[in-house]
């Protein structure tokens, strides 16, 4: 990518997209194309076609998606399938028609089968049944990977697919129902501390294991792969390290300074028992994460305080 290249970051207002924009700006790129959802509805085929014809981007980071935690995924099943398919279909196809030089499609670790062996290797895709609660989202993302590969095979498009693990960081979503587990816990512990509550209730048993990557680390990896990676299929982006939800809750409790107790509500779903990424392929390409979990949560909490305290 040249410093003057037109780089379209789809989803630039989201946690991932905004991190990619920060990385590009830091690296001296001066022609970053942004459109918010009011300016451009990515589900609208005609609007996306018109945008591409007018702007003609050279490179595309496809970070736009309808996302949410376990409740949102299970509640808005039709929206998660329809919206995500429309967004990625429109962007990938218009990138082909308008001769985009390279596109990166970003998915999620939930594409892997629920009971896949751990850690999750790239070749485990489509080897078993998906986790039921987020199946529509996962199917949309799997379709995006296969679409990039199909356009590469049929048209010679230089499209790559990267699958991040669970993410957190600046500009995260702290909605009480629709957020992911880490930001949800930051909000819960913060409010419990502020209100002098005796305990905090955690969904599920606390035993599922999860891996977390700071979003600015993901942006760094995306930038690196756009320069150094050109293969079909997909590549995992993660830390290769995980912990239980209980240990995550204890870490967040310590950072925020909440002194009450933890209560686990086992009537609520746990989701997939474990989702640890195998990042051997990523490490072999020369990239490794830099921000450890404790430091990352402290940065995320400061960002939360700047917006909600």
Secondary structure, DSSP 8 states (H G I E B T S, - for coil): --TTS-EEEETTTSHHHHHHHHHHHHTT---EE---TTT--TT-HHHHHHHHHHH--SEEEE-------HHHHHHSHHHHHHHHHHHHHHHHHHHHHTT-SEEEEE--GGGS-TT--SSB-GGGTTSS---GGGHHHHHHHHHHHHHHHHHHHHH---EEEEEE-EEE-TT----TTTS-HHHHHHHHHHHHHHTT-SEEEEES-S--EE-EEEHHHHHHHHHHHHHH---SS-EEES-S--EEHHHHHHHHHHHHT--SEEEEETTS---SSEE-B--HHHHHTT------HHHHHHHHHHHHHHHH-
